[in-house]
Structure formats: structure tokens, C-alpha cells
Amino acid sequence: MPEPARALAEQFDDLSQQREACELGMWTFLATEVLFFGGLFLAYIVYRGEYPQEFAEASRRTELVLGTLNTAILLTSSLTMALAVQAARAFQTRQLVVRLTLTVLLGSIFLAVKGFEYHKEISEHLLPGAHYSLAGSKRGEIFFYLYFAMTGLHALHVLAGICLLSGMAVLALRRRFTSVYYHPVEISGLYWHFVDIVWVFLYPLIYLIGLR
């Protein structure tokens, strides 16, 4: 069977139509994700405007160094993901696997750093609830409600991305991608870049507002 025919799903007329359908599906999914995160960002903006001093004080208790480190890690992972897509287009299977693996590794490091950060914050009683103890800033507890909700949800998306890219790496090892069929890697890259972009917005809102 010719190479294009093996890659073409039976419900599509050709690979071009199949690729466009996959892209549309992913962009539609990402649009719903924007709405989902948008609600949290809106809540943050409203409460930040209501309690600017308390939010700034609470922000100073976050780990700026770890947040900055994680920002660098995710931005680097976007580079390796873009290079993976480039390798897929050029049908460089070995390079594709290596770059996908690097992206997965960077995502895993991000989660490890975030886990350490969470542990430190919980040990300092910054987790909202009965044991929250940021003296003189009870309203700042709202900041940490939003902090844990937004970063926790983002971490779940990173984990989902790690699973997705790991699957792409396995498929690449099995030679499932060809010179004409590589759009699953491109679609996965769209998701990963979205996860990175969300963090680019989270970083200044969480870690930098208390610096001035």
C-alpha cells in the first residue's frame, strides 16, 4: 500500500483534509481551554483590583527564584518542541525522538520543581484553610486560593502534555510517522505551546506583583 494511503483515515478524502480536521479539532479544544482559564484569570483580576496591597504582600511569600526557574524550563521546552516538529517535517526520526524526549524531560523537571515549591508553601502554612497563617493578611488568603487553583490546574495540563508527547515519542520509535504523515506531532506541539503560554501569563501575575 502506498505511504499516503497507510496514513489516511477512512473518513477523509486525502491527507490535507485529515490534517485540517485535526487542526480544527485542536484549535476548538484550545478555545474551550482559554475560556476555562479565562474565568480564573478574571477572578484574579477582580480580586487583585479589590485588594491590591494584600495581594502584593501575599505574592512576596511565593518563591520567585523557583518560579523564574520554571519559566526558563518551560520556555526551553517550547524550543525543543518546535525543533521536534521541524524534525518530524524533515522525516528525521532519531532527532524527533530525542527532541520529544527532551521536551518530556523538561516538563517533568517543571513538575518536580513545582512540587518542591508546593511542599515549601504548605510547610509555611500558606495553604488556604484552617491552617493558613499569613499574619495580618487574611484577605491575602484569596490570593493563595487562586494561586493553588491556577497553578494546580496548569500542572495537570503539563502532566497531560507529558503523557501526550510520550505517546508521540513511542509512535515515532515505531516508525508511525512518515514524510507525508506527521501532523499528530504538530497538533501535539500546539497543545504544548498553549500550556507554555498560560504559564507566561501566570508568572508575572503570581510572582512579580509584589516586587514594586
Beta strands, then each sheet from edge to edge (+ up, - down):
end
